[in-house]
Amino acid sequence: MSEFENALSITAEDVNETLDTLLQNHADPEARLIEAMRYSTLEGGKRIRPFLVVASAGLFDVNHQSALRVAAAVEMVHCYSLVHDDLPAMDDDDLRRGRATCHKEFDEATAILAGDGLLTRAFEILAHEKTHDDPKVRADLVLALAHAAGPDGMVGGQMLDLVAEHQTLNMPEITRLQRMKTGMLIAVSCETGAILGKASSEARLALQAYAHDLGLVFQMVDDLLDVVGDEKSLGKGAGKDARAGKATFVSLLGADRARDQADLLAVQASEHLDLFDEKADPLRQLAEFVVTRSA
């Protein structure tokens, strides 16, 4: 395991502990809901978005526990989106992170409620004074995540993804779809770190540029893995986009050009971090990790 992969693993463990604390189960009648929420968040996943929160917050010497609470909130929103994305009305997937999807392990109604619970719990965490003692910072965190996850961000991108099943999208349309569906949550992961650190406008712009390019890299590699990967290594079904007839970066560019573009964007993403010198090395290493990942 490389030094970076070790750092990613340590952050994942810290985030898992935080999630475990924030999603404590109990013996009340609704305990099945909490169980489904825990099932959907505590096992599996590389925790790339939480790592972005923690690493970007580290640029500004933010309190580590504050960063972990925000990282957990962002991961809850990400996991809620996966639970709903896997439902029969959406992608109808049976496997996620190498395990049965939430609606298969429990049932569809419980999965819908688990997603709802994760989304709303995330904003409860951001608004809590334990996350930050400055109420403006807490309000800015809520506003940023709501914008990234809502109709102008992730949810709107998911709607565009459904549209893509019935009409062919061109490159600008695919780029916009993926910027909304995938890129916005990646971007807000960096933005929340800057909000916690009350960063300068220059620093925030640099992180935004980095996150923009990283989000495109992430999706291009995802599209490539959907073509060349297998269910065992991915922990989920492969070849879904082709079966659904969706236009992707790979279908439009071809695998070789998509790989070249991803490599170029990964380098460009790292260059946006020159402002932070060596303090941004974890973010630079993440860009390299994302472009070379095999699952």
ABEGO torsion letter per residue (X at the ends): XBAAAAAAAAAAAAAAAAAAAAABBBABAAAAAAAAAAAAAABEEAGAAAAAAAAAAAAAGBBAAAAAAAAAAAAAAAAAAAAAAABAABAGBABBGGBBBAAAABBAAAAAAAAAAAAAAAAAAAABAAABABAAAAAAAAAAAAAAABAABAAAAAAAAAAAAABBBBAAAAAAAAAAAAAAAAAAAAAAAAAAAGBBAAAAAAAAAAAAAAAAAAAAAAAAAAAABBAAAAGBBBGAAAAAGBBBAAAAAEAAAAAAAAAAAAAAAAAAAAAAEAAAAAAAAAAAAAAABAX
